[in-house]
């Protein structure tokens, strides 16, 4: 028995050894076969991504297929995290595939190797399933995928956007202006079905008359609006933000503060897309109109009952006429050209009938049609429109969804991501591009930025984005920095995002069963500290808590499980620090801390190896020396910082350095000097202060290198009379230039791409031929104490052909403004004459400015006399251009 026991024990030991050896062999394979396994994963991830794009393109409706595709997406997300982590380690010098790995690299290989092993088997099954499918069309129904409607133009820094086109809006604007002039009713409600153009009409009216009022406020409502959020929005227009957002303030007290601020003032408030209302709504918002008869509240709604509840005068929005709808359709379908042939017109008119006379639907459908002369190319779209089921309550949303499902996969993702922003918010296109890149919608590569801007271009051409701020260059292209989405399209983006595992409500975000969601977007949701749970989804890619001032603390372990987080939006919150768990976010690309209470860059930021975008609050006035360790950084917004640590020069990918007036005069080796710009030649934005004897070093050290600059602000803080360095001419892409206390010479007129120019206290450099600059859309001249008369060439025919904004301020000796000839300043919309007390002559030719919307003057008795209501100049200008606003 003893012998038998020894044999059993021996056998067990032998088996244990074998198992241990096998285990060690398997673990060793993780290291030895890492390169092959990683290449296999990377290659197959590309195939899976392509498959998912095709599947998204086909819009499957089968529930079983949808569930299977969801499993494929989860595996794809895991694989993406692994590949991105390897790419980040490689960038920081810890290349996991190095020929002679170091100890740390072996550890990294082992850790990533285990992740690849866990994902390899399910990935193989997916590849087998995909190969069995062969053709997606055997599984998914066909979809009419319209080709791209964007005619891409190769441009280095600015991108093509469509011209705005409105039909039938002028008469409606005139109707609304007449109602505003009638003091009988303080509340006017525009009523009509969704997509008929209510918001578009109010935008026109708002922009036309807002300068008449002391305060102008635009509020966008949702079906489940929050009084607190709306009060904060009003407060931001009234400089009451800190008081309204303070901890513990009641709705009643907030309404009192708003009312007290507006008391005795003429204000205009727009309540856009109000679904339903209570009798006390205006009272709760602090918008009481009983103090005077001059304040107005404009409302857009689909519900006529809102008019009764708010005791509003109802203006019912009428549909476009048949002629107007066809004109609108032709503009977007044929880019304003004639209809190619009668057969195509017949199909076009049939398509138009399916759009229900709704301008938004007409624009989107027409813009998505292939540019063709063959009717058969439009027939699939017509058939699908006929299959769309509409109801009396919702005629437009099914058509919008059809347009969405016709988009290419990348544009689908980019459009749905517009739900990241609150409704009607002005969207910074630059930030939007960083979000898309950070989320991985735009593949990495040399043309990543061009590809991202091309997506903005295409969405705008398809009428899925609205241009908010735009200019026109010498080639007639519309350029933009800001955009927004139509309310209905924003609703669509939210609906699509919810279908793709995004969360938009606080209650849902706090639930324990949200582990598979990919984004939590709670911007402007009145969230407080008690509603932030440490339990967060593993697959989370984006977390937005923006504009929730009651959030003062982020839980310490909230980021522990969020290893795949790409976007963290905390702007406008009340936080003063970040938890150390954030350091684990090796894949984080976008971190927005703007307008928070953080005074020092948190140490955890040092470990964010993939970070591309970092925005800091203005109260943060110092950068740490370790900032150079965040090597991927492309955008650094640190407006409170004047002196940069020397390590900034190692951030060779930096594109935007948005700082306070940058002082490079320090002799301290810890701070940046002009010579340190030699490595960051990708820089496109800079605010530079020339101090002491830095002028020669500035010209030789910076301005000769920064040839990719787009926006430059430069100030002379020395006691010398300095000339603007001529080497700036190398900045051929420069679009915006602000100059303080430098003499400016004639070479500046050769900077053909310049579209914004501000010259402050620059002596008589205003006597340049600025009117010849081909792309200038905004010009501000201020602080000249000697100039008595502006150049007559300013008013000559052909001068300032694209200028839209012109401001003259603090010209203490100015007596005369040149006569404006016919054909001068033909695009001018806003003209400001401020603090020019000695001016004697102005107004000759002003009636020729047919695009003029606002003529504003300030601090001049003579101008007061010239432009008084009913006076000679007033009447002359108003006869030609009755809509122009003349005010002081």
C-alpha positions in Angstrom: 0.0 0.0 0.0 2.8 2.3 0.9 4.4 1.5 -2.5 1.1 2.3 -4.2 0.8 5.5 -2.3 4.3 6.6 -3.4 3.4 5.8 -7.0 0.3 7.9 -6.9 2.1 10.7 -5.3 4.8 10.5 -7.9 2.3 10.5 -10.7 0.6 13.5 -9.2 3.9 15.3 -8.9 4.8 14.4 -12.5 1.4 15.7 -13.7 1.9 18.9 -11.7 5.3 19.4 -13.2 3.9 18.9 -16.7 1.1 21.3 -16.0 3.5 23.8 -14.6 5.8 23.4 -17.6 2.8 23.7 -20.0 1.7 26.8 -18.1 5.1 28.4 -18.3 5.3 27.4 -22.0 2.0 29.1 -22.7 3.0 32.2 -20.8 6.3 32.3 -22.6 4.4 32.1 -25.9 2.7 35.3 -24.9 6.1 37.0 -25.1 7.8 35.1 -27.9 4.8 35.2 -30.3 3.7 38.7 -29.3 4.7 40.4 -32.6 2.8 37.8 -34.7 -0.2 37.9 -32.4 -0.3 41.7 -32.5 0.0 41.8 -36.3 -2.8 39.2 -36.6 -5.0 41.2 -34.3 -4.3 44.5 -36.1 -5.0 43.0 -39.5 -8.2 41.4 -38.5 -9.4 44.5 -36.7 -9.2 46.3 -40.0 -11.4 43.6 -41.6 -13.9 43.7 -38.7 -14.1 47.5 -38.9 -14.8 47.3 -42.6 -17.5 44.7 -42.1 -19.2 46.9 -39.4 -19.1 49.9 -41.7 -20.8 47.8 -44.4 -23.3 46.6 -41.9 -24.1 50.1 -40.7 -24.5 51.1 -44.3 -27.1 48.5 -44.9 -29.2 49.4 -41.8 -30.3 45.9 -40.8 -33.8 45.6 -39.2 -33.6 41.9 -38.1 -33.3 41.8 -34.3 -31.1 38.7 -34.3 -28.7 40.3 -36.7 -28.6 43.4 -34.6 -27.7 41.4 -31.5 -24.9 39.6 -33.3 -23.6 42.9 -34.6 -23.5 44.2 -31.1 -21.3 41.4 -30.0 -19.0 42.1 -33.0 -18.8 45.8 -31.9 -17.8 44.8 -28.4 -14.9 42.7 -29.7 -14.0 45.5 -32.0 -13.8 47.9 -29.1 -11.6 45.6 -27.1 -9.3 45.2 -30.1 -9.2 48.9 -30.6 -8.1 49.5 -27.0 -5.3 47.0 -27.3 -4.0 48.5 -30.6 -4.2 52.1 -29.4 -2.4 51.2 -26.1 0.4 49.7 -28.1 0.6 52.7 -30.4 0.8 55.0 -27.4 3.6 53.0 -25.7 5.5 53.0 -29.0 5.2 56.8 -29.3 6.7 57.2 -25.8 9.7 55.0 -26.5 8.4 51.8 -24.9 8.0 50.0 -28.2 6.5 46.6 -27.3 7.8 45.2 -30.6 11.4 46.3 -30.2 14.1 43.9 -31.3 15.8 43.9 -27.9 13.0 44.7 -25.4 13.9 46.2 -22.0 12.4 44.8 -18.8 9.5 47.3 -18.9 8.8 46.3 -22.5 8.8 42.6 -21.6 6.2 43.4 -18.8 4.2 45.4 -21.3 4.3 42.6 -23.8 3.2 40.1 -21.3 0.2 42.2 -20.1 -1.0 43.0 -23.7 -0.3 39.4 -24.8 -2.8 38.2 -22.2 -5.4 40.6 -23.5 -4.8 39.4 -27.0 -5.1 35.8 -25.9 -8.4 36.5 -24.3 -9.8 38.1 -27.4 -8.3 35.8 -30.0 -10.8 33.0 -29.9 -14.0 35.2 -30.1 -12.3 37.2 -32.9 -11.7 33.9 -34.8 -15.4 33.0 -34.6 -16.3 36.5 -35.9 -13.9 36.2 -38.8 -15.4 32.7 -39.7 -18.9 34.1 -39.5 -18.0 37.1 -41.7 -16.3 34.9 -44.3 -19.4 32.6 -44.4 -21.6 35.7 -45.1 -19.4 36.6 -48.1 -21.8 39.2 -49.4 -23.7 41.4 -47.0 -26.5 41.8 -49.4 -27.4 38.2 -48.8 -28.2 39.1 -45.2 -29.1 42.8 -45.2 -31.6 44.5 -47.4 -30.2 46.9 -50.0 -30.1 50.6 -49.3 -29.8 53.5 -51.6 -26.6 55.1 -50.6 -26.2 58.4 -52.2 -22.7 59.4 -53.3 -20.9 62.2 -51.6 -22.3 65.6 -52.5 -19.2 67.4 -51.5 -17.0 68.6 -54.3 -13.8 68.7 -52.2 -11.5 71.6 -52.9 -7.9 71.3 -51.8 -7.4 74.0 -49.2 -4.7 74.1 -46.6 -6.6 75.7 -43.7 -10.2 76.6 -44.8 -12.9 74.4 -46.1 -15.8 74.7 -48.5 -19.3 75.1 -47.1 -22.5 75.8 -49.0 -24.0 79.2 -49.3 -27.2 79.8 -47.3 -30.4 79.9 -49.3 -33.8 81.0 -48.0 -37.1 81.1 -49.9 -40.2 82.9 -48.8 -38.7 84.2 -45.6 -38.6 87.9 -46.4 -42.3 88.5 -46.2 -42.6 86.5 -43.0 -39.7 88.6 -41.4 -41.6 91.7 -42.4 -44.7 90.4 -40.7 -42.9 89.7 -37.5 -41.2 93.1 -37.5 -44.6 94.7 -37.7 -45.8 92.7 -34.8 -42.8 93.7 -32.8 -43.5 97.3 -33.5 -47.0 96.8 -32.2 -46.9 97.2 -28.4 -50.3 95.5 -27.9 -48.9 92.1 -27.0 -45.6 91.4 -25.2 -45.6 87.7 -26.2 -45.7 86.6 -29.8 -45.8 82.9 -30.7 -44.9 81.4 -34.1 -46.9 78.2 -34.5 -46.4 75.5 -37.1 -45.5 71.9 -37.7 -42.0 70.6 -37.2 -39.5 71.5 -40.0 -41.6 74.3 -41.4 -39.0 76.9 -40.5 -40.1 78.5 -37.2 -36.6 78.6 -35.7 -35.2 79.8 -39.0 -37.7 82.7 -39.1 -36.9 83.7 -35.5 -33.2 83.6 -36.2 -33.7 86.1 -38.9 -35.9 88.3 -36.7 -33.6 88.0 -33.7 -30.5 89.0 -35.8 -32.4 91.9 -37.3 -33.6 93.5 -34.1 -31.4 92.3 -31.2 -29.3 95.5 -31.3 -32.5 97.6 -30.5 -32.7 96.0 -27.1 -30.6 96.4 -23.9 -30.5 92.6 -23.5 -31.2 89.8 -25.9 -31.7 86.2 -24.8 -32.1 83.0 -26.8 -33.4 79.9 -25.0 -33.8 76.4 -26.6 -36.3 74.1 -25.0 -36.5 70.3 -25.1 -39.5 68.1 -24.4 -38.3 67.7 -20.8 -36.7 71.0 -20.0 -35.2 72.0 -16.7 -36.1 75.3 -15.1 -32.6 75.4 -13.4 -30.8 74.9 -16.6 -32.8 77.6 -18.4 -32.2 80.0 -15.5 -28.5 79.4 -15.8 -28.7 80.0 -19.6 -30.5 83.3 -19.0 -27.9 84.2 -16.3 -25.1 83.7 -18.8 -26.7 86.5 -21.0 -27.0 88.8 -18.0 -23.6 88.3 -16.3 -25.4 86.6 -13.4 -23.7 83.3 -13.8 -21.9 83.1 -10.5 -25.0 84.1 -8.5 -27.4 81.8 -10.2 -25.0 78.8 -10.1 -24.1 79.2 -6.5 -24.7 76.2 -4.3 -28.2 75.9 -2.8 -29.9 78.8 -4.6 -33.6 78.1 -5.1 -35.6 78.5 -8.3 -37.6 81.3 -6.8 -34.5 83.3 -5.7 -32.9 82.8 -9.2 -36.1 84.1 -10.8 -36.0 87.1 -8.5 -32.3 87.9 -9.5 -33.1 87.6 -13.2 -36.2 89.8 -12.8 -34.3 92.5 -10.8 -31.5 92.5 -13.5 -34.0 93.0 -16.3 -36.2 95.5 -14.4 -36.4 98.8 -16.3 -34.6 97.4 -19.4 -35.8 96.7 -22.8 -35.1 93.0 -23.5 -35.8 90.5 -26.3 -36.2 86.8 -25.3 -36.7 83.9 -27.7 -38.2 80.7 -26.4 -37.4 78.3 -29.2 -39.2 74.9 -29.7 -41.5 75.1 -26.7 -43.5 71.9 -26.7 -45.8 72.7 -23.8 -46.0 75.5 -21.2 -47.4 76.2 -17.8 -49.1 79.5 -16.8 -46.2 80.3 -14.4 -43.4 79.5 -16.9 -42.4 83.1 -17.5 -42.6 83.9 -13.8 -40.3 80.9 -13.0 -37.8 82.1 -15.6 -37.9 85.7 -14.3 -39.1 87.0 -17.7 -41.9 89.3 -16.6 -43.0 91.9 -19.2 -45.2 94.0 -17.0 -42.6 96.6 -16.1 -42.7 98.3 -19.5 -44.4 97.8 -22.9 -41.2 97.6 -24.9 -39.7 94.2 -23.9 -40.8 91.3 -26.1 -40.9 87.5 -25.8 -40.9 85.4 -29.0 -42.0 81.8 -28.9 -41.8 79.0 -31.5 -44.1 76.0 -30.9 -45.9 73.2 -32.6 -48.7 73.4 -30.0 -51.4 76.1 -30.4 -52.4 75.6 -26.7 -49.1 77.3 -25.7 -50.5 80.6 -27.2 -53.5 80.4 -24.9 -51.5 79.5 -21.8 -49.0 82.3 -22.3 -51.6 84.8 -23.5 -49.6 85.2 -26.7 -50.4 86.7 -30.1 -50.4 83.8 -32.5 -48.6 84.0 -35.8 -49.3 80.8 -37.7 -46.5 79.8 -40.0 -47.8 79.1 -43.5 -46.3 76.4 -45.8 -44.3 77.5 -48.8 -46.1 77.9 -52.1 -45.5 75.4 -54.9 -43.3 77.8 -56.7 -41.2 78.5 -53.5 -40.8 74.8 -52.7 -39.6 74.0 -56.3 -37.1 76.9 -56.1 -35.7 75.6 -52.8 -35.5 72.1 -54.2 -33.7 73.2 -57.3 -31.1 75.2 -55.3 -30.0 72.2 -53.3 -30.5 69.5 -56.0 -28.9 71.4 -58.8 -26.7 73.9 -56.9 -28.8 76.7 -58.3 -28.3 75.6 -61.9 -31.1 75.0 -64.4 -32.9 71.6 -64.5 -31.0 69.4 -67.0 -34.0 67.9 -68.7 -37.8 67.4 -68.5 -37.6 63.7 -67.4 -35.4 64.6 -64.4 -37.8 67.5 -63.5 -40.7 65.0 -63.4 -39.0 62.7 -60.9 -37.8 65.7 -58.9 -41.4 67.0 -58.6 -42.5 63.6 -57.5 -39.8 63.5 -54.8 -40.8 67.0 -53.7 -44.4 65.9 -53.1 -43.1 63.3 -50.6 -41.4 66.1 -48.5 -44.7 67.6 -47.4 -43.9 71.2 -48.1 -41.4 71.2 -45.2 -38.3 73.3 -46.0 -36.0 71.2 -43.8 -37.1 67.9 -45.5 -36.8 69.5 -48.9 -33.3 70.8 -48.2 -32.0 67.4 -46.9 -33.6 65.2 -49.5 -32.5 67.5 -52.4 -29.0 67.9 -51.1 -28.6 64.1 -50.8 -29.6 63.4 -54.4 -26.9 62.3 -56.8 -25.7 65.0 -59.2 -26.9 63.5 -62.5 -28.9 64.0 -65.7 -30.4 60.5 -65.6 -33.9 60.1 -63.9 -33.1 56.4 -63.0 -30.4 57.7 -60.6 -33.2 59.4 -58.5 -35.8 56.7 -58.7 -34.5 54.6 -55.7 -34.8 57.7 -53.5 -38.3 58.3 -54.7 -39.3 54.7 -54.0 -37.9 54.8 -50.5 -39.7 58.1 -49.7 -43.0 56.6 -50.8 -42.4 53.7 -48.4 -41.9 56.1 -45.5 -44.8 56.1 -43.1 -45.6 59.6 -41.8 -48.3 60.6 -39.3 -50.1 63.9 -38.6 -48.1 64.3 -35.4 -44.8 63.6 -37.0 -44.5 64.2 -40.7 -40.8 65.0 -40.9 -38.8 62.7 -38.6 -39.3 59.5 -40.8 -37.9 61.5 -43.8 -34.9 62.7 -41.7 -34.2 59.2 -40.6 -34.2 58.0 -44.2 -31.7 60.7 -45.0 -29.5 59.6 -42.1 -29.6 55.9 -43.2 -28.4 57.0 -46.6 -25.1 58.4 -45.2 -21.8 56.6 -45.5 -20.7 54.9 -42.2 -18.2 57.6 -41.2 -20.7 60.4 -41.7 -23.3 58.5 -39.7 -21.0 58.4 -36.7 -20.0 62.0 -37.1 -23.6 63.2 -37.4 -24.8 61.2 -34.4 -22.0 62.7 -32.3 -23.6 66.1 -32.6 -25.8 64.9 -29.7 -22.7 65.6 -27.6 -23.7 69.3 -27.5 -26.8 70.7 -25.9 -29.6 71.7 -28.3 -29.0 75.0 -30.2 -25.5 75.4 -28.8 -23.0 77.2 -31.0 -20.5 74.4 -31.8 -16.8 75.2 -32.3 -15.8 73.3 -35.4 -12.2 73.0 -34.2 -13.4 71.3 -30.9 -15.8 69.1 -32.9 -12.9 67.9 -35.0 -10.8 66.9 -31.9 -13.8 65.0 -30.5 -14.2 63.0 -33.8 -10.5 62.3 -33.9 -10.4 61.4 -30.2 -13.3 58.9 -30.6 -11.6 57.3 -33.6 -14.1 58.2 -36.2 -11.3 59.6 -38.4 -8.4 57.1 -38.9 -4.9 58.2 -37.9 -2.8 59.4 -40.8 -1.1 62.3 -42.4 -4.5 63.7 -43.8 -6.5 63.1 -40.6 -7.3 66.8 -40.1 -8.3 67.3 -43.8 -10.5 64.2 -43.5 -12.2 65.5 -40.4 -12.8 68.9 -41.9 -14.1 67.2 -45.0 -16.7 65.5 -42.9 -17.9 68.9 -41.6 -17.9 70.0 -45.2 -20.1 67.1 -46.3 -22.5 67.4 -43.4 -23.0 71.0 -44.2 -23.5 70.3 -47.9 -26.1 67.7 -46.9 -27.9 70.3 -44.7 -27.2 68.3 -41.6 -25.2 71.2 -40.1 -26.1 74.8 -40.1 -23.4 77.4 -40.7 -23.5 79.8 -37.7 -20.6 82.1 -38.3 -19.3 82.4 -41.8 -17.2 84.4 -44.2 -16.6 84.4 -47.9 -13.2 84.3 -49.5 -12.1 85.8 -52.8 -13.1 82.6 -54.6 -16.7 82.8 -53.3 -16.3 79.9 -50.8 -18.1 80.1 -47.5 -15.8 79.5 -44.5 -16.8 78.8 -41.0 -15.6 78.5 -37.4 -18.9 77.7 -35.8 -21.9 75.6 -36.7 -25.1 74.3 -35.0 -27.8 71.7 -35.7 -31.5 72.3 -36.4 -33.6 71.3 -33.4 -35.2 68.4 -35.2 -31.9 67.1 -36.4 -30.5 67.4 -32.9 -33.5 65.3 -31.7 -32.6 62.7 -34.5 -29.0 62.7 -33.4 -30.0 61.9 -29.8 -32.4 59.2 -30.9 -29.7 57.5 -33.0 -27.2 57.9 -30.2 -29.6 56.3 -27.7 -29.9 53.3 -30.1 -26.1 53.1 -30.0 -25.8 52.8 -26.2 -25.6 56.5 -25.2 -27.2 57.9 -22.1 -28.7 61.4 -21.7 -30.6 61.3 -18.4 -29.3 61.4 -14.9 -31.6 58.7 -13.7 -30.5 56.3 -16.4 -26.8 57.1 -15.8 -27.2 56.1 -12.1 -28.7 52.7 -12.8 -26.5 49.7 -12.2 -27.4 47.9 -15.5 -25.8 50.5 -17.8 -22.5 48.6 -18.1 -22.5 48.3 -21.9 -23.2 52.0 -22.7 -20.5 53.8 -24.6 -21.2 57.5 -23.8 -22.8 59.4 -20.9 -23.7 62.9 -22.0 -25.2 65.0 -19.2 -24.3 68.5 -20.2 -26.6 71.2 -18.8 -28.7 68.5 -16.9 -28.5 70.2 -13.4 -26.4 67.4 -12.0 -25.0 67.6 -8.5 -22.4 65.7 -6.5 -24.9 63.2 -5.0 -25.9 62.0 -8.5 -22.4 61.0 -9.6 -21.8 57.4 -8.9 -18.5 55.6 -8.8 -20.1 52.7 -10.8 -19.3 53.4 -14.4 -19.5 51.3 -17.6 -16.4 49.5 -18.7 -16.9 50.3 -22.4 -17.4 54.1 -21.8 -15.8 56.2 -24.5 -17.0 59.7 -23.6 -18.3 61.3 -20.4 -19.7 64.8 -20.5 -20.8 66.7 -17.3 -20.4 70.2 -18.8 -22.2 73.2 -17.5 -23.2 71.6 -14.2 -21.9 74.1 -11.7 -23.3 72.1 -8.7 -20.7 69.4 -9.4 -17.9 70.2 -7.0 -16.1 66.9 -6.6 -15.4 63.9 -8.8 -15.4 60.5 -6.9 -12.0 59.1 -6.3 -12.5 55.7 -8.0 -14.8 56.8 -10.8 -12.2 56.2 -13.6 -10.8 52.9 -12.3 -12.8 50.8 -14.7 -12.9 53.3 -17.6 -9.7 52.3 -19.2 -11.1 53.0 -22.7 -12.3 56.5 -22.0 -11.4 58.9 -24.9 -13.3 62.1 -24.1 -13.8 63.8 -20.7 -15.8 67.1 -20.8 -15.9 68.9 -17.4 -16.1 72.5 -18.5 -18.4 74.7 -16.5 -18.4 72.5 -13.4 -17.4 73.6 -9.9 -14.6 71.1 -9.5 -11.2 72.3 -8.0 -9.2 69.1 -8.6 -9.2 65.7 -10.3 -8.9 62.3 -8.7 -5.7 60.4 -9.1 -7.5 57.5 -10.8 -7.5 59.6 -14.0 -3.9 58.7 -14.4 -5.0 55.3 -15.6 -6.7 56.8 -18.6 -3.9 56.0 -21.1 -6.2 56.3 -24.1 -7.8 59.7 -23.1 -7.6 62.1 -26.0 -9.7 65.1 -25.0 -9.8 66.7 -21.6 -11.8 70.0 -21.2 -11.4 71.7 -17.8 -12.3 75.2 -19.0 -14.3 77.4 -16.7 -13.8 75.2 -13.6 -12.2 76.2 -10.2 -9.0 74.3 -10.9 -6.0 76.6 -10.1 -3.2 74.1 -10.7 -2.7 71.5 -13.4 -3.5 68.2 -11.7 -0.6 65.8 -11.4 -2.6 63.0 -13.0 -2.6 64.8 -16.3 1.1 64.0 -16.5 0.3 60.3 -17.2 -2.3 60.9 -20.0 0.0 59.7 -22.7 -2.5 59.9 -25.6 -3.9 63.4 -24.8 -4.4 65.6 -27.8 -6.6 68.4 -26.5 -6.2 70.1 -23.1 -8.2 73.2 -22.1 -7.5 74.8 -18.7 -9.4 77.4 -16.8 -8.2 81.0 -16.9 -7.5 81.0 -13.1 -4.8 78.4 -13.8 -1.9 80.8 -14.4 1.1 78.4 -14.3 2.1 75.3 -16.2 4.1 72.5 -14.6 7.6 71.7 -15.9 6.4 68.2 -16.7 4.0 69.4 -19.3 6.5 68.4 -22.0 5.9 64.7 -21.0 2.4 64.9 -22.6 4.0 64.4 -26.0 0.9 63.9 -28.1 -0.6 67.3 -27.2 -1.8 69.3 -30.2 -4.1 71.8 -28.5 -3.2 73.6 -25.3 -5.7 76.2 -24.1 -4.1 78.0 -21.1 -5.4 81.6 -21.3 -4.2 82.4 -17.8 -0.5 81.6 -18.5 2.0 84.3 -19.6 5.3 82.5 -19.1 5.8 79.0 -20.6 8.1 76.4 -19.1 11.0 75.6 -21.3 9.7 72.1 -21.9 6.9 73.3 -24.1 9.5 73.3 -27.0 9.4 69.5 -26.8 5.7 69.3 -27.8 6.5 69.1 -31.4 2.9 68.1 -32.4 1.5 71.3 -30.8 -0.8 73.2 -33.2 -2.6 75.6 -30.9 -1.1 77.5 -28.0 -3.9 79.6 -26.6 -2.3 81.6 -23.8 -2.3 85.0 -22.2 0.1 87.6 -23.7 3.1 85.3 -24.0 6.2 86.8 -22.4 9.5 85.4 -23.8 11.8 88.0 -22.1 12.8 86.0 -19.1 16.5 85.1 -18.8 15.6 82.3 -16.5 16.5 78.9 -18.1 13.3 77.4 -16.7 11.2 79.5 -19.1 10.7 79.6 -22.8 12.7 81.9 -25.0 12.2 82.9 -28.7 14.8 80.3 -29.8 12.8 77.5 -28.3 10.2 77.7 -31.1 12.6 76.0 -33.4 10.9 72.6 -32.8 7.3 73.6 -32.7 6.9 74.8 -36.2 3.4 73.2 -36.5 2.0 76.1 -34.4 -1.0 77.8 -35.8 -2.2 80.2 -33.1 -0.2 82.5 -30.8 -0.6 85.6 -28.6 2.8 87.2 -28.3 4.0 90.1 -26.2 7.3 91.8 -27.3 9.0 93.0 -24.1 12.3 94.8 -23.4 14.9 94.1 -26.1 13.2 91.1 -27.6 12.3 92.6 -31.0 15.4 91.4 -32.9 15.2 87.9 -31.3 11.4 87.7 -32.1 11.9 88.5 -35.7 14.8 86.1 -36.2 13.7 83.4 -33.8 10.0 83.0 -34.2 8.4 84.7 -37.1 10.8 83.3 -39.6 9.8 79.7 -38.5 6.1 79.8 -37.8 5.0 79.6 -41.4 1.9 77.6 -40.7 0.4 80.3 -38.4 -3.3 80.9 -38.8 -4.1 83.4 -36.0 -1.5 85.8 -34.5 -1.9 88.5 -31.9 1.3 90.6 -31.3 1.9 93.6 -29.0 4.7 96.0 -28.6 5.3 96.5 -24.8 8.7 98.2 -25.2 9.3 101.9 -25.1 10.5 101.8 -28.8 8.7 102.6 -32.0 8.8 99.2 -33.7 7.8 98.1 -37.1 5.9 94.9 -37.6 8.5 92.4 -38.7 8.5 91.9 -42.5 9.4 88.2 -42.1 5.8 87.7 -41.2 5.2 87.5 -44.9 6.3 83.9 -44.7 3.0 83.2 -42.9 1.1 82.8 -46.1 -1.8 81.0 -44.5 -2.4 83.7 -41.8 -6.2 84.4 -41.5 -6.4 86.5 -38.4 -4.0 89.2 -37.2 -4.3 91.6 -34.2 -1.5 94.2 -33.9 -0.9 96.6 -31.0 1.5 99.5 -31.1 3.5 98.4 -34.1 3.9 100.5 -37.2 2.5 98.6 -40.1 3.9 98.9 -43.6 2.4 98.3 -47.0 3.6 94.7 -47.4 0.7 93.7 -45.1 -1.7 94.2 -48.0 0.0 91.4 -49.9 -1.2 88.8 -47.2 -3.9 87.5 -49.5 -5.5 85.0 -47.0 -5.9 87.5 -44.2 -9.6 87.9 -43.4 -9.6 89.5 -40.0 -7.4 92.5 -39.2 -7.3 94.6 -36.1 -4.8 97.5 -35.8 -4.7 99.2 -32.4 -2.6 102.3 -31.6 -0.5 101.7 -34.8 0.0 105.4 -35.7 -0.7 106.4 -39.2 -0.3 102.9 -40.6 -4.0 103.1 -41.5 -3.1 105.0 -44.6 -2.2 101.7 -46.3 -4.2 100.4 -49.2 -6.2 98.0 -47.0 -9.1 98.3 -49.4 -7.2 96.2 -51.9 -6.9 93.1 -49.6 -8.9 90.5 -51.5 -10.1 88.3 -48.6 -10.7 90.8 -45.7 -14.1 90.4 -44.0 -13.5 92.1 -40.7 -11.5 95.3 -40.1 -11.1 97.2 -36.8 -9.0 100.4 -36.5 -8.7 102.0 -33.1 -6.5 104.3 -30.9 -5.2 106.8 -33.5 -4.8 110.2 -31.9 -3.6 112.1 -35.0 -5.6 110.9 -38.0 -8.0 113.7 -39.2 -9.2 112.0 -42.4 -9.3 108.5 -43.6 -7.9 107.7 -47.0 -10.4 108.5 -49.8 -9.4 105.2 -51.4 -11.4 103.5 -48.6 -14.6 104.5 -50.4 -13.6 104.0 -54.0 -15.4 101.6 -56.4 -14.1 98.0 -55.9 -12.7 98.6 -52.4 -13.2 96.2 -49.5 -15.2 93.8 -51.8 -15.7 91.2 -49.1 -15.7 93.3 -45.9 -18.7 92.5 -43.6 -17.6 94.3 -40.4 -15.9 97.7 -40.1 -15.2 99.4 -36.8 -13.5 102.7 -36.1 -12.9 103.5 -32.4 -11.0 106.2 -30.5 -9.9 108.3 -33.5 -9.8 111.5 -31.3 -9.0 113.9 -34.2 -11.0 112.3 -37.0 -13.2 114.9 -38.8 -14.2 113.2 -42.0 -15.1 109.8 -43.3 -14.6 109.3 -47.1 -17.5 109.3 -49.5 -18.6 105.8 -50.5 -18.8 105.3 -54.2 -21.2 102.9 -55.9 -19.5 99.5 -55.8 -17.6 100.1 -52.6 -18.0 97.8 -49.5 -20.8 95.9 -51.3 -21.0 93.2 -48.6 -20.7 95.4 -45.5 -23.3 94.4 -42.8 -22.1 96.2 -39.7 -20.5 99.6 -39.4 -19.4 101.1 -36.1 -18.2 104.6 -35.4 -17.3 104.9 -31.7 -15.6 107.6 -29.7 -14.8 109.9 -32.7 -16.0 113.1 -31.0 -14.7 115.6 -33.6 -16.2 113.9 -36.7 -18.0 116.5 -38.9 -18.7 114.6 -42.1 -20.0 111.1 -42.6 -22.9 109.6 -44.3 -22.3 110.5 -48.0 -22.8 107.2 -49.8 -24.0 105.2 -46.8 -27.3 104.7 -48.5 -25.4 102.7 -51.2 -24.6 100.0 -48.7 -27.5 97.7 -49.6 -26.3 94.8 -47.3 -26.0 97.1 -44.2 -27.9 95.7 -41.2 -26.5 97.9 -38.4 -25.1 101.4 -38.2 -23.9 102.1 -34.7 -22.4 105.3 -33.4 -21.3 106.3 -29.9 -20.0 109.4 -28.0 -20.5 112.0 -30.8 -22.9 114.9 -30.7 -22.4 115.6 -34.4 -23.3 112.0 -35.3 -26.3 112.2 -33.0 -27.6 115.1 -34.9 -26.8 113.6 -38.3 -28.5 110.2 -37.7 -31.4 111.2 -35.4 -34.8 109.7 -36.2 -36.4 111.5 -39.1 -33.3 113.5 -39.9 -31.8 113.9 -43.4 -29.3 111.1 -43.2 -31.8 108.8 -41.4 -34.4 109.2 -44.1 -31.9 108.9 -47.0 -30.5 105.6 -45.7 -33.9 104.2 -44.6 -35.5 104.8 -48.0 -32.9 102.6 -49.8 -32.5 100.1 -47.0 -35.6 100.1 -44.7 -34.3 97.2 -42.5 -31.1 98.8 -41.4 -30.9 99.5 -37.7 -29.4 102.9 -36.9 -28.6 103.3 -33.2 -26.3 104.7 -30.6 
